[in-house]
Amino acid sequence: MQYSKSKMEQLVKNNAELTKRLKQVMKEHDLEKSFALKALYHSDVKDGGTYQRDYQEL
């Protein structure tokens, strides 16, 4: 499974919990949105993550 910025943006847009997590990651680590999206992908989507199925359905 490969990272896709557009898929991650859509997933975050459709999920209020991920939207909160994205803002939290951006603030805590002082990251730009694109880097925070990658961080969320690796922590919550990739390799059996909580949102892997939702990501794959996009």
C-alpha angles and dihedrals in degrees: 000000000000130000115254118185093204092051092049092049090051092047092051091046091054096046123062093196092055090047089057092046091050092053090045093051092046092052099041096048099028092237132159115245095257093055092044090052090055091049091052090048092055095043103039108019115030123082101010097327123164094264100036095110093048090050093050092050091059 
